[in-house]
Amino acid sequence: MAIVKRKVIYRLYPTKVQAAMLWQVFVLHQRLYNAALEQRIWAWKQNGVSLTFADQCKELTELRADDPEYAALNAQSCQVTLKRLDLAFQALFRRVKAGQTPGFPRFKSLRRFTGWGYKTHGDGWKLNQGPRPKHGSMRISGVGEIKIRGEARDTGEPKTVEIQLKRGRWFASVTQNCEPERAHGTERIGFDWGIERFLTFDDGTGVDNPRFLKKSERKLKARQRAVSRKKRGSKNRRKAVAYLGREHERIANRRTDFLHQQSAKLVARAELLATEKLAVANMSHSARGTVETPGKNVRQKAGLNKSILDGAPSAFLGMVRTKAEEAGCVLVEAPTRKIKPSQTCPACGCVLPRDQASAQVCLQFALSQGSGIGPGVQGAPLPSKHETPSIAA
């Protein structure tokens, strides 16, 4: 497989002194972001000038010459912060040009600021690990050597890093170039994602929906009520918000772990995977309607949307795509509007559950697209790992 980019998350374990240093760097980058945003707004209002990333990099040079605190920061990391603001404005202009109504880039409070980054390994940061890409330490400019825990699935070359603060804990998201290696199986599997069952396969077996959010709703509601009872700005309210955030984080971690496990199992079993192409944004669209034409069954649709998003179909299919590509497994996403898998009988006269029928239709479609393979023909050659069957009409 060609060299690709993959992210690895490491947990940082700084000492008290190092944590104070990290916080100081965090605050300086937050101030830089807000100052750059204020400068862009002022330049446009006063002079009708739209500042660019290059313009603000020149201003950064002058700031570093005048302010010893910013002079002590890594210059590239400051440029990364300015680039994030520039990307926010590029997204704003792109969406306005497309006729949309996006929100204007916002000033970031310390609570909403995520962190900062470094562009080049060895310039401002360095990852130090043994022969296995597991645990070790990371040197950060102005902070020192920090112990880390985490493991990369594939050995690669570190390129960039983002230092993040989440609920009082420090993390490093390292982007590395690597050549992932993953084995695939020999089965041809059609599967359908659903709410009642997370996955239904063409043979009728499947995977139950864990419903992580629904199982934790009682605890989430209790913690949300605890937040609402506390006085705004108080220490107790901050604690209650932290407890609520940790519960949401636990749910998200369980869901992500489940999605990774199921996508890995699928690829490990199959040489061909077939499913329908999902438009999740359309599936989870609100039923509220407008003031002139209000929607119907709004509460029921809201509950359905919550169940859809709890199952995370987009994230799951994204993981399947990535793992299938790494393993050289063929993945075919059948065009839903063309073949209507949930409305098409895979074998006339058979009475099958809707999701199983959908999985069979998708598998038959996939087989019919690959090098002349007919539906149900076993042992016929599949395309090579670098050839993806076309799903075009």
Secondary structure, DSSP 4 states (H G I P E B T S, - for coil): ---EEEEEEEEEE--HHHHHHHHHHHHHHHHHHHHHHHHHHHHHHHH-----HHHHHHHHHHHHHH-HHHHTS-HHHHHHHHHHHHHHHHHHHHHHHTT--PPPP----TTT--EEEESSTTSSEEEE--SSSEEEEEEETTTEEEEEEEE-SS-EEEEEEEEEEETTEEEEEEEEEE-------SEEEEEEE-SSEEEEETTS-EEE---HHHHTHHHHHHHHHHHHHSPTT-HHHHHHHHHHHHHHHHHHHHHHHHHHHHHHHHHHHEEEEEEEPP-HHHHT----B-SSSB-SSHHHHHHHHHHHHHH-HHHHHHHHHHHHHHHT-EEEEE-HHHH-GGGS-SSTT----HHHHHHHHHHHHHHHHSTTPPTT--SPPPPPTT-------
